[in-house]
Amino acid sequence: MMFSRLILAHLLGDFVLQTRWLVVRKRSPGGLAMHVGIVGVAMLLVAWDRLAVWWPWLLAILAAHAVTDWTKIHLEARLKLPPIVPFLADQAVHVLIIAAAAALAGASGLEMAWNETDPGWWIASAYIAATFGLSIALPLWLDPSSVMQRPLVARLTIIFTSAVVLTLAWLGWPILIPLVGLVLYQVVARPLARSPLTKTFGIEFWSAVVMAATLGWGLV
């Protein structure tokens, strides 16, 4: 159970509660400490009923999170890789750290490290990944040069569209996805795709539709 909870806490801290301002500020030690503190609060929220036995593991995960982010910040500036590469690598390392902590905790005798009886944790994680996650990852992949100058409406459109599509796929109404996608594209996405700041938005929009639908079907 703790593995799914900690994944949700990570997604909350890295995607939902990490603003554009904080992304820039966490390049300094104070900003990084603020970000790690927010991740810690997210962990407290999801693991409050297990703190008595899980607190050492939570502290270890937070310390590893700080080291991972600090390493990414400095390597990113030196390696000059496409932004999507360090982003995905960073997320993969965070997930592996949480998985390792859950495995070690389970091996030490703590209960409920892996067994999940409440699917709500995974459902919440899927929604965050499909909405906030894709609204960050797709621009980083397709148009990284304009990420920091993009209008808020572009991100909100991806978040809303992905949430609707994921819900339709999860509830077993995939036949409605193309219709909803076309309507939202014509009303919101198409005008954004004509803007110089969001010139790849059309591709981003339909990529979000496909990925959100895939996540929704995965929940069935």
Secondary structure, DSSP 8 states (H G I E B T S, - for coil): -HHHHHHHHHHIIIIIS--HHHHHHTTSHHHHHHHHHHHHHHHHHHHGGGHHHHHHHHHHHHHHHHHHHHHHHHHHHHH---THHHHHHHHHHHHHHHHHHHHHHHHTT-TTSS----THHHHHHHHHIIIIIHHHHHHHHH-GGGGGG--HHHHHHHHHHHHHHHHHHHTT-GGGHHHHHHHHIIIIIHHHHTSGGGTTHHHHHHHHHHHHHHHHHHH-
